[in-house]
Amino acid sequence: MKKISFVFAALLALASCTNTPKDYVSLSGTLANNTDSILSISGQQGVIKTITINEDGSFKDTLKVKEPNIYTFGTSRTKIAPIFLKNGFDIKLKGDASKFMQSFTFSGNGADNSSFMYAQIKESQNLGNPAAILDLEEKAFLAKMENIKSTYDSILNSYADLDSTMIAIASQQTNQMIGYFEQNFAKNKMFAKGSPSPKFENYVNFKGGKKSLDSFKGKYVYIDVWATWCGPCIQQIPYLKNLEEEYKGKNIEFVSISTDEARRSGGSWEAAEKKWRNFVKARQLGGVQLWSGQDYSFQQAYQITGIPRFILIDPQGNIVNANAPRPSEPRLKDMFASLGI
């Protein structure tokens, strides 16, 4: 009888050990078409674990994480993806290294968290151009916000086994996105179509003299607020040149306003102007090239916090679009066409 009790006690002890949460993450899986030998797991402080990938693309190892959170894993700089990890999880991953993030499926204990995250990412990619959402009429915009909220809530509710940390992160990200749209939509309302545009006055003209917004009365004005140090601004230059050529002789002026300043030019305003002039000459920029110098009033009036920023103004000096499409966007020509330009 004592022997039976001992065996029964051992079984209970074994069961207790089995039910005790592990203090580490088990991570395994297979990457088809893999050519790398190491899988790196990283947190905010850098790499926390490297896992060997076998020749057949399989891998299996354990690691400890300081806290439940979104981490990244990858085989190279161009192949990096997020994953939600928590000690006690046993996650299995299947994917194709040639379609790194797009091909992943997760299974096992804790897998729902990463699957949910990927479903959210996919939905975010389906949102379309944020600028187009901000261009909606108020009723359509409010309906779009409700649709976004309900869609993300639906995704959240479709995963039953989510960690509280993942739910908190997802809720915060959704609120931040909605907040971004609502704040910028409210800002856009301040510059509603048809309202008088803020003006700039006496900006230095590359070709000589000075120009003000009123100098272009009677024509549409497509304004590019930019700077020589701004990579995204420079990326738009070829598209802007093509527009200037295509709409030559039309009732529209293409005005580029450089915001080059002393702080980025060795502390000298003279150096800032010279830098702008040299850039315009070297790149053979067309249209009307202006430099704002120390006058920030136009940028401040339009609450410009990032460049490039494009603005379209009508022949009467009223706003058509305070955050107009970039030259590279096809919908800009559609806007021009709708105005008869």
ChimeraX attribute file (.defattr): number of C-alpha atoms within 10 A of each C-alpha:
attribute: neighborCount
match mode: 1-to-1
recipient: residues
	/A:1	5
	/A:2	7
	/A:3	8
	/A:4	9
	/A:5	10
	/A:6	11
	/A:7	11
	/A:8	12
	/A:9	12
	/A:10	12
	/A:11	12
	/A:12	12
	/A:13	11
	/A:14	11
	/A:15	11
	/A:16	10
	/A:17	11
	/A:18	10
	/A:19	8
	/A:20	9
	/A:21	10
	/A:22	15
	/A:23	13
	/A:24	17
	/A:25	20
	/A:26	21
	/A:27	18
	/A:28	18
	/A:29	19
	/A:30	20
	/A:31	23
	/A:32	17
	/A:33	15
	/A:34	19
	/A:35	15
	/A:36	16
	/A:37	14
	/A:38	15
	/A:39	17
	/A:40	17
	/A:41	21
	/A:42	20
	/A:43	15
	/A:44	9
	/A:45	6
	/A:46	11
	/A:47	13
	/A:48	14
	/A:49	16
	/A:50	18
	/A:51	18
	/A:52	15
	/A:53	22
	/A:54	16
	/A:55	12
	/A:56	12
	/A:57	20
	/A:58	16
	/A:59	20
	/A:60	15
	/A:61	14
	/A:62	15
	/A:63	17
	/A:64	16
	/A:65	18
	/A:66	10
	/A:67	10
	/A:68	14
	/A:69	16
	/A:70	19
	/A:71	19
	/A:72	18
	/A:73	18
	/A:74	20
	/A:75	21
	/A:76	11
	/A:77	6
	/A:78	8
	/A:79	13
	/A:80	17
	/A:81	16
	/A:82	16
	/A:83	20
	/A:84	22
	/A:85	29
	/A:86	25
	/A:87	19
	/A:88	17
	/A:89	20
	/A:90	19
	/A:91	23
	/A:92	19
	/A:93	17
	/A:94	17
	/A:95	20
	/A:96	17
	/A:97	21
	/A:98	14
	/A:99	13
	/A:100	19
	/A:101	16
	/A:102	13
	/A:103	13
	/A:104	18
	/A:105	16
	/A:106	20
	/A:107	15
	/A:108	14
	/A:109	15
	/A:110	22
	/A:111	21
	/A:112	20
	/A:113	25
	/A:114	22
	/A:115	19
	/A:116	24
	/A:117	21
	/A:118	20
	/A:119	13
	/A:120	18
	/A:121	11
	/A:122	12
	/A:123	15
	/A:124	13
	/A:125	9
	/A:126	9
	/A:127	12
	/A:128	10
	/A:129	9
	/A:130	10
	/A:131	15
	/A:132	13
	/A:133	16
	/A:134	21
	/A:135	18
	/A:136	13
	/A:137	11
	/A:138	13
	/A:139	8
	/A:140	13
	/A:141	17
	/A:142	14
	/A:143	11
	/A:144	15
	/A:145	17
	/A:146	12
	/A:147	12
	/A:148	18
	/A:149	15
	/A:150	12
	/A:151	14
	/A:152	18
	/A:153	14
	/A:154	11
	/A:155	14
	/A:156	19
	/A:157	12
	/A:158	11
	/A:159	12
	/A:160	10
	/A:161	13
	/A:162	17
	/A:163	16
	/A:164	11
	/A:165	16
	/A:166	19
	/A:167	15
	/A:168	10
	/A:169	14
	/A:170	18
	/A:171	15
	/A:172	12
	/A:173	12
	/A:174	16
	/A:175	13
	/A:176	12
	/A:177	16
	/A:178	16
	/A:179	13
	/A:180	12
	/A:181	18
	/A:182	16
	/A:183	12
	/A:184	14
	/A:185	21
	/A:186	13
	/A:187	15
	/A:188	18
	/A:189	15
	/A:190	12
	/A:191	21
	/A:192	16
	/A:193	17
	/A:194	14
	/A:195	14
	/A:196	15
	/A:197	24
	/A:198	16
	/A:199	14
	/A:200	18
	/A:201	15
	/A:202	16
	/A:203	20
	/A:204	19
	/A:205	17
	/A:206	17
	/A:207	10
	/A:208	8
	/A:209	9
	/A:210	14
	/A:211	19
	/A:212	15
	/A:213	18
	/A:214	13
	/A:215	11
	/A:216	18
	/A:217	14
	/A:218	13
	/A:219	17
	/A:220	24
	/A:221	23
	/A:222	20
	/A:223	21
	/A:224	25
	/A:225	23
	/A:226	23
	/A:227	21
	/A:228	19
	/A:229	14
	/A:230	13
	/A:231	12
	/A:232	12
	/A:233	17
	/A:234	16
	/A:235	12
	/A:236	17
	/A:237	17
	/A:238	14
	/A:239	14
	/A:240	21
	/A:241	16
	/A:242	14
	/A:243	17
	/A:244	18
	/A:245	11
	/A:246	10
	/A:247	14
	/A:248	13
	/A:249	9
	/A:250	12
	/A:251	14
	/A:252	21
	/A:253	20
	/A:254	21
	/A:255	20
	/A:256	21
	/A:257	23
	/A:258	24
	/A:259	23
	/A:260	24
	/A:261	23
	/A:262	16
	/A:263	10
	/A:264	13
	/A:265	16
	/A:266	11
	/A:267	11
	/A:268	13
	/A:269	17
	/A:270	13
	/A:271	16
	/A:272	23
	/A:273	22
	/A:274	14
	/A:275	16
	/A:276	22
	/A:277	19
	/A:278	13
	/A:279	14
	/A:280	17
	/A:281	11
	/A:282	9
	/A:283	11
	/A:284	9
	/A:285	15
	/A:286	17
	/A:287	15
	/A:288	15
	/A:289	21
	/A:290	25
	/A:291	26
	/A:292	22
	/A:293	19
	/A:294	12
	/A:295	14
	/A:296	12
	/A:297	14
	/A:298	16
	/A:299	19
	/A:300	11
	/A:301	13
	/A:302	19
	/A:303	11
	/A:304	14
	/A:305	9
	/A:306	10
	/A:307	15
	/A:308	20
	/A:309	20
	/A:310	19
	/A:311	20
	/A:312	25
	/A:313	27
	/A:314	23
	/A:315	16
	/A:316	15
	/A:317	22
	/A:318	20
	/A:319	22
	/A:320	24
	/A:321	21
	/A:322	23
	/A:323	19
	/A:324	22
	/A:325	20
	/A:326	19
	/A:327	21
	/A:328	16
	/A:329	12
	/A:330	10
	/A:331	14
	/A:332	15
	/A:333	15
	/A:334	12
	/A:335	16
	/A:336	14
	/A:337	10
	/A:338	9
	/A:339	11
	/A:340	9
	/A:341	14
